Amino acid sequence: MWMSGNGFAAPLEPKTVTLRQPGPDGSKVDRNYHILMPPNLRRGERPPAVILLHDAGDDALAAVYRHGWIATAAQARFAIIAPEAGLQQQGRAEGGFFNARIWNAGSEAAASWQDVAFLEAVAKDAAERKTLDAKRLSLIGFGEGGAMAQRVLREGNGRYAAFASIAGALYGAAEAAKNAPLYLLFGAVDPTNPLNGGDIYTPWTGQALAPAAAKAIHGWRVGLGCPVQPDEASLNKGVHRNEWRDCAGRGALQAIWVEGLGRQWPGTGAGPLPERVTGPPNDAIFAPWDIWRFFEARRLAKQN
């Protein structure tokens, strides 16, 4: 076991789990997720878990290691689960952005993988292993992974205690199958997911028309049954934060947009793509800790 640059012990080496799941053509294929447990667990201790969905064209484990989640999980004592998205063209060699791994979140670039069912299967499998707190599984995604997290909130069966989407577009209506707390974060200068929508370019879609990021904030406020005015609104170091705590059912919403931020994880440096594609990084907040504070107290009232 190694130590992170922040001095926190890192979780153990990842364990890969393979599930047989339907592919785009309906035939059964192997799909993987990776699990990293926090170190020095006590006998019988079952930590909560964050299921982290990578962006299009990225690698599941690389996304975990690159953006500060290792040290955060070690200090806060939660597990990380990192599923792998399917390829745009099943059966062909993976080729970066020419045959990218991308979630079927609703964009035209995605293949017809049954990803809602896959992520429900991941949560069910992880919970049945009896090594995690099954009532404290939360789902977070970045970019196309963030869009996928929103789709699971819309269509899933309620296995997740909370959701978060970073730089993720909303494809479709903001209507939750079962209300749950949701954290949304956008970069104000994200050229791939502009606040007001419009023409964009990404390596996995080429030229495309993006929905307005502001649509997701308004849509989920209405969809989760939140009042018009937030319970708290703040502006600090270019971070605009609106929080609704009293929404319908288990619903809650925290919506953040960060000035000077592109399609980047705030506080964790630049991602793997050039800034001309993603826009700039910004360190006004450290996103993994900010999201964990939102997730930490969330718990399912009963197991599904």
Backbone torsions as a table, in degrees:
resi	resn	phi	psi	omega
1	MET	NA	136.1	-176.8
2	TRP	-109.1	171.2	179.1
3	MET	-109.0	140.8	177.6
4	SER	-77.5	170.8	178.7
5	GLY	-63.9	-22.2	177.8
6	ASN	-86.1	0.1	177.0
7	GLY	89.1	5.6	179.8
8	PHE	-95.2	141.7	177.1
9	ALA	-64.7	136.1	-179.2
10	ALA	-82.6	154.0	174.6
11	PRO	-62.0	167.5	179.5
12	LEU	-64.3	169.4	177.4
13	GLU	-60.3	146.4	-177.1
14	PRO	-66.9	144.5	172.3
15	LYS	-107.3	132.2	-179.1
16	THR	-97.5	131.4	179.2
17	VAL	-117.2	134.2	-179.6
18	THR	-111.9	129.8	177.3
19	LEU	-117.1	141.5	173.1
20	ARG	-85.4	119.2	-175.3
21	GLN	-137.4	157.3	177.2
22	PRO	-66.2	136.5	172.7
23	GLY	-88.3	-178.4	-179.7
24	PRO	-58.5	-30.1	-179.7
25	ASP	-91.8	5.1	178.1
26	GLY	93.6	-16.8	178.5
27	SER	-75.6	154.3	-179.2
28	LYS	-76.8	134.5	178.5
29	VAL	-134.6	162.5	175.6
30	ASP	-81.8	129.7	173.5
31	ARG	-128.1	140.2	-170.7
32	ASN	-111.8	149.5	161.4
33	TYR	-135.8	155.6	-178.8
34	HIS	-115.7	141.8	179.6
35	ILE	-126.7	133.4	178.1
36	LEU	-122.6	116.8	-178.8
37	MET	-91.0	147.7	175.9
38	PRO	-68.7	155.4	-175.9
39	PRO	-77.9	160.5	169.6
40	ASN	58.5	42.0	176.7
41	LEU	-68.7	141.5	175.9
42	ARG	-77.8	157.2	179.0
43	ARG	-56.8	126.3	178.9
44	GLY	82.9	-4.9	-178.9
45	GLU	-72.4	131.6	178.2
46	ARG	-119.7	101.4	-176.4
47	PRO	-75.3	158.4	168.7
48	PRO	-68.4	170.7	-178.7
49	ALA	-140.2	144.2	172.5
50	VAL	-110.5	122.9	176.5
51	ILE	-96.1	118.4	-169.0
52	LEU	-110.7	119.3	-178.5
53	LEU	-100.8	122.8	-177.2
54	HIS	-75.7	167.5	177.7
55	ASP	-79.1	168.6	175.9
56	ALA	-59.2	137.2	177.0
57	GLY	77.8	-1.8	-178.7
58	ASP	-96.9	177.4	179.8
59	ASP	-112.0	138.7	-173.7
60	ALA	-57.6	-50.1	-177.3
61	LEU	-74.7	-36.2	178.2
62	ALA	-59.3	-38.5	179.4
63	ALA	-65.3	-34.6	177.6
64	VAL	-66.9	-48.7	-174.5
65	TYR	-72.9	-28.5	-171.3
66	ARG	-77.1	-28.4	-163.6
67	HIS	-118.5	32.2	168.7
68	GLY	83.6	6.4	-176.6
69	TRP	-77.2	-27.3	-178.9
70	ILE	-62.6	-53.3	-179.0
71	ALA	-65.7	-37.9	179.9
72	THR	-63.8	-45.7	-179.7
73	ALA	-64.8	-37.8	-179.5
74	ALA	-66.1	-42.7	-178.7
75	GLN	-73.9	-41.9	-176.8
76	ALA	-85.2	-10.0	175.4
77	ARG	64.5	55.5	169.6
78	PHE	-127.4	155.8	177.4
79	ALA	-85.3	156.6	174.8
80	ILE	-118.2	131.7	174.4
81	ILE	-118.0	127.1	-174.3
82	ALA	-124.0	95.2	177.4
83	PRO	-77.0	157.2	178.0
84	GLU	-103.0	128.5	174.8
85	ALA	-70.3	160.9	177.0
86	GLY	-83.4	162.0	179.0
87	LEU	-76.8	151.6	176.8
88	GLN	-60.7	-36.5	179.8
89	GLN	-123.7	99.5	-178.9
90	GLN	-61.6	138.9	176.9
91	GLY	91.2	-11.1	176.5
92	ARG	-104.3	156.5	-176.9
93	ALA	-64.2	142.5	175.3
94	GLU	-64.9	133.6	-175.3
95	GLY	-139.2	53.1	180.0
96	GLY	59.9	-125.7	-178.1
97	PHE	-88.4	-0.7	176.0
98	PHE	-86.2	-21.2	169.3
99	ASN	-149.5	74.6	-168.5
100	ALA	-80.8	154.7	166.0
101	ARG	-79.4	122.6	-174.7
102	ILE	-148.0	138.8	-179.7
103	TRP	-75.8	146.8	175.8
104	ASN	-83.3	71.9	-176.1
105	ALA	-90.5	-9.3	179.9
106	GLY	125.1	-6.0	178.4
107	SER	-79.2	160.0	-179.5
108	GLU	-69.6	-17.0	-177.0
109	ALA	-77.2	-18.9	-172.4
110	ALA	-83.7	147.4	170.0
111	ALA	-79.2	172.1	-173.2
112	SER	-87.9	48.0	173.3
113	TRP	-67.3	144.6	179.5
114	GLN	-88.6	70.4	-168.8
115	ASP	-76.0	-30.0	175.2
116	VAL	-61.4	-46.3	178.9
117	ALA	-64.2	-38.6	179.1
118	PHE	-63.0	-45.7	-178.0
119	LEU	-71.3	-29.4	171.3
120	GLU	-66.5	-38.9	178.7
121	ALA	-66.7	-38.0	176.9
122	VAL	-61.1	-47.9	-179.6
123	ALA	-62.9	-41.5	180.0
124	LYS	-65.0	-44.5	-179.6
125	ASP	-64.3	-43.6	-179.9
126	ALA	-63.6	-41.7	-179.2
127	ALA	-66.0	-36.8	-176.9
128	GLU	-74.2	-11.8	177.7
129	ARG	-75.0	-10.9	173.9
130	LYS	63.3	18.2	176.4
131	THR	-107.3	-4.1	-178.8
132	LEU	-124.5	160.9	173.4
133	ASP	-81.3	102.7	-173.2
134	ALA	-65.5	-17.3	178.9
135	LYS	-88.4	-1.0	-177.1
136	ARG	-129.5	48.3	172.9
137	LEU	-97.2	123.1	179.2
138	SER	-119.8	150.4	-174.9
139	LEU	-117.6	127.4	178.9
140	ILE	-133.2	145.5	176.2
141	GLY	-143.0	154.4	178.4
142	PHE	-117.4	135.4	178.9
143	GLY	62.8	-124.3	177.4
144	GLU	-64.4	-27.0	172.4
145	GLY	-65.9	-35.8	175.4
146	GLY	-66.4	-40.8	175.1
147	ALA	-61.7	-36.8	179.5
148	MET	-68.4	-39.0	177.5
149	ALA	-59.6	-40.3	177.9
150	GLN	-65.8	-36.1	178.3
151	ARG	-66.1	-39.4	178.4
152	VAL	-64.2	-38.6	175.8
153	LEU	-61.1	-37.6	-179.8
154	ARG	-71.2	-36.2	-167.3
155	GLU	-121.0	-9.4	-174.1
156	GLY	-75.8	177.0	-174.1
157	ASN	-102.4	15.9	172.8
158	GLY	86.6	26.2	179.4
159	ARG	-79.2	-16.7	-172.7
160	TYR	-101.0	138.3	-178.9
161	ALA	-76.8	-28.3	-178.8
162	ALA	-161.7	164.1	-177.0
163	PHE	-133.5	153.0	172.2
164	ALA	-145.3	141.4	177.7
165	SER	-131.1	123.4	178.1
166	ILE	-112.5	121.9	178.2
167	ALA	57.2	30.0	-177.2
168	GLY	-103.9	132.2	177.7
169	ALA	-77.4	155.9	173.3
170	LEU	-101.5	109.9	176.4
171	TYR	-100.3	105.5	-178.6
172	GLY	107.4	-172.4	-175.7
173	ALA	-79.9	147.6	177.7
174	ALA	-88.4	77.2	-179.3
175	GLU	-129.9	111.7	-176.8
176	ALA	-79.5	136.5	172.8
177	ALA	-64.2	-41.5	173.9
178	LYS	-140.8	122.8	-176.0
179	ASN	-58.0	140.4	179.1
180	ALA	-154.0	158.9	177.4
181	PRO	-64.0	139.9	-176.8
182	LEU	-134.3	132.3	176.2
183	TYR	-112.7	123.2	178.3
184	LEU	-118.6	133.9	176.2
185	LEU	-136.3	133.5	179.8
186	PHE	-132.0	150.5	170.1
187	GLY	-90.6	132.4	-176.3
188	ALA	-68.8	-19.1	179.1
189	VAL	-120.8	34.6	176.7
190	ASP	-76.4	111.1	-177.7
191	PRO	-73.5	-13.7	-178.8
192	THR	-96.1	-12.9	-177.8
193	ASN	-146.9	64.1	-172.7
194	PRO	-65.9	147.0	-177.6
195	LEU	-56.9	-34.9	-178.2
196	ASN	-103.3	8.6	179.4
197	GLY	74.2	-179.1	177.8
198	GLY	132.2	-170.4	-179.2
199	ASP	-72.1	135.7	179.6
200	ILE	-136.5	170.4	171.1
201	TYR	-134.2	132.3	168.5
202	THR	-133.1	156.1	-179.6
203	PRO	-63.5	-24.1	-176.4
204	TRP	-97.3	-14.0	177.4
205	THR	-114.3	-20.1	-167.0
206	GLY	71.0	-146.8	177.2
207	GLN	-72.8	137.1	-178.4
208	ALA	-154.8	167.2	175.7
209	LEU	-106.3	119.6	-176.7
210	ALA	-96.2	140.3	171.8
211	PRO	-69.1	158.1	180.0
212	ALA	-70.4	130.4	176.1
213	ALA	-61.3	-34.2	178.5
214	ALA	-61.6	-25.7	177.7
215	LYS	-61.7	-37.2	-179.8
216	ALA	-65.2	-42.2	-179.0
217	ILE	-63.7	-51.3	180.0
218	HIS	-63.9	-43.6	-176.8
219	GLY	-61.7	-44.7	-178.5
220	TRP	-73.6	-29.9	174.7
221	ARG	-59.5	-45.2	178.7
222	VAL	-71.2	-45.6	-175.4
223	GLY	-63.8	-31.5	179.3
224	LEU	-90.1	2.2	177.6
225	GLY	72.0	36.4	179.8
226	CYS	-90.1	152.2	177.7
227	PRO	-67.8	167.4	-178.2
228	VAL	-63.3	-47.5	-177.3
229	GLN	-91.4	135.2	178.1
230	PRO	-69.9	156.8	175.3
231	ASP	-70.7	-28.2	179.5
232	GLU	-148.9	136.5	176.4
233	ALA	-135.0	133.6	-177.3
234	SER	-145.7	158.5	174.0
235	LEU	-136.4	117.6	-178.2
236	ASN	-142.6	117.9	178.2
237	LYS	54.9	39.6	178.1
238	GLY	80.9	7.8	178.2
239	VAL	-102.0	110.7	178.1
240	HIS	-91.4	122.1	-175.0
241	ARG	-131.1	122.6	173.3
242	ASN	-117.7	134.5	-176.3
243	GLU	-130.9	126.8	174.6
244	TRP	-112.6	119.7	-177.3
245	ARG	-103.4	-25.4	-171.9
246	ASP	-108.3	72.2	178.7
247	CYS	-105.7	177.5	-175.9
248	ALA	-68.1	145.5	176.7
249	GLY	58.1	-130.6	177.4
250	ARG	-88.2	6.3	-172.1
251	GLY	-67.3	145.3	171.2
252	ALA	-157.2	154.9	-177.0
253	LEU	-142.8	131.0	169.1
254	GLN	-123.8	119.5	-177.3
255	ALA	-118.2	126.6	-173.8
256	ILE	-130.9	136.3	165.1
257	TRP	-132.3	140.8	-169.3
258	VAL	-115.6	122.1	177.1
259	GLU	-62.4	140.3	175.3
260	GLY	73.6	14.1	-178.7
261	LEU	-111.2	134.7	174.3
262	GLY	-97.9	-147.8	177.3
263	ARG	-82.8	76.5	-174.3
264	GLN	-143.2	153.3	169.0
265	TRP	-75.3	118.3	-179.4
266	PRO	-62.6	135.1	173.7
267	GLY	82.7	2.2	-176.0
268	THR	-121.8	15.6	178.5
269	GLY	83.9	-178.7	-177.3
270	ALA	-75.9	148.6	176.8
271	GLY	-82.8	-169.7	-172.6
272	PRO	-76.7	-17.3	-177.8
273	LEU	-91.5	154.1	178.4
274	PRO	-64.9	149.8	-177.0
275	GLU	-64.9	-22.5	177.2
276	ARG	-64.7	-21.4	177.7
277	VAL	-93.0	-41.0	-170.6
278	THR	-100.0	-20.7	-167.8
279	GLY	84.0	176.2	-168.9
280	PRO	-82.2	157.1	168.6
281	PRO	-78.2	171.7	179.9
282	ASN	-158.3	137.7	-176.5
283	ASP	-112.8	28.4	-179.5
284	ALA	-63.7	-32.0	173.3
285	ILE	-137.1	158.9	174.4
286	PHE	-101.1	104.4	-168.1
287	ALA	-59.1	-44.6	-178.1
288	PRO	-56.2	-42.4	179.3
289	TRP	-70.9	-39.2	-179.4
290	ASP	-61.8	-42.0	179.1
291	ILE	-69.3	-41.6	-179.8
292	TRP	-61.9	-37.1	176.6
293	ARG	-61.3	-34.2	177.0
294	PHE	-71.2	-38.2	-177.6
295	PHE	-77.9	-30.4	-160.1
296	GLU	-53.0	-44.0	-174.9
297	ALA	-92.9	0.7	-176.3
298	ARG	-78.4	138.5	-177.3
299	ARG	-154.1	139.4	173.5
300	LEU	-66.9	140.7	178.8
301	ALA	-67.6	-33.1	176.0
302	LYS	-150.9	156.9	-179.6
303	GLN	-78.3	137.3	179.6
304	ASN	-92.1	NA	NA
